[in-house]
Amino acid sequence: MRFDSLDITIEGRDDVVWIKFSGPFHKEQIPHIREKFSVLLEDGNRLFIVDLENVTGIEDSAVQMFLQLLSIIKAKNGELKLIFKNEAVWKVFSQFSNLIPIFPDASALKSGGFLASLRRRSEALSRKTGIRISRPVAIFLLTVLCGWFLTLVFIIYLQNRHIKDQQKELLELTQWKQHSIIEINSLSERIKPLEQLGILRDTISEK
């Protein structure tokens, strides 16, 4: 028999029901929690936010319960979201993170992250045009956009590298030109005495 208990706090905020769990979450508590959700659904509630941050331990059967509740709530056009960044809770929920919305804290609910933003835009497009973008199509489009972005970054990198190579070549040519001028001036100074003695003729001046 277990002597530790799970504390449950239920609070209504506007149209959202906030449910906070604290303590160990055992399978013996599942029927009681199912009953609470059933009563809340019968009362017309459709938006649920469950805070599991203060849960000290949770069994796999509790995760299956939340997945079943999610299915029931979605069938009634409702939403179920979980809030936690607790490592102990995350261990059992991690493999289902693509099925149930999970947020690290309440502030993250406002934006919902990048994928949620895409989902909202998809829903808005569906309402305006009647075209619904499925999740696989959205993932494919996101992959294509990422590919285009990486290609653009690679092209910019190649252009920058080419420009740097040209700058290097220009610098080398400039240095070679300056060195050649110095060498020519040095040779000119050396042959001046020979020209003055008439040993060499200044063919450039004669022209």
Residue pairs with C-beta under 8 A, 6 or more apart in sequence:
2 24
2 26
2 28
4 23
4 24
5 23
5 24
6 21
6 22
6 23
6 24
6 25
6 26
6 29
6 55
7 21
7 22
7 23
8 19
8 20
8 21
8 33
8 36
9 19
9 20
9 22
10 17
10 18
10 19
10 20
10 36
10 40
11 17
11 18
11 19
11 20
12 18
12 45
15 45
15 46
15 47
16 47
16 48
16 49
17 40
17 45
17 47
17 48
17 49
18 49
18 51
19 36
19 48
19 49
19 50
19 51
20 50
20 51
20 54
21 50
21 51
21 52
21 54
21 55
22 54
22 55
23 54
23 55
23 56
24 55
24 56
24 57
24 58
25 52
25 55
25 57
25 58
25 59
25 62
26 59
26 62
27 59
27 61
27 62
29 62
30 61
30 62
30 65
33 65
34 65
34 69
37 48
37 69
37 72
37 73
40 48
41 72
41 73
41 76
41 78
45 78
46 73
46 76
46 77
46 78
46 79
47 78
47 79
48 73
48 78
48 79
48 80
48 81
49 81
49 82
49 83
49 106
49 109
50 66
50 80
50 81
50 82
50 83
51 82
51 83
51 84
51 106
52 58
52 82
52 83
52 84
52 86
52 89
53 83
53 84
53 85
53 86
53 89
53 105
54 86
55 84
55 86
55 88
55 89
56 88
57 88
58 88
58 89
58 92
59 92
60 92
62 92
63 92
63 93
63 96
66 80
66 82
66 100
67 96
67 99
67 100
69 80
70 80
70 99
70 100
73 79
73 80
74 80
79 101
80 100
80 101
81 101
81 102
81 103
81 109
82 93
82 100
82 101
82 102
82 103
83 102
83 103
83 104
83 105
83 106
83 108
83 109
84 90
84 93
84 102
84 104
85 104
85 105
93 100
93 102
101 116
103 109
103 112
111 117
112 119
112 120
118 138
118 142
119 138
122 132
122 133
122 138
125 131
125 133
126 132
126 133
133 141
191 200
194 200
195 201
195 202
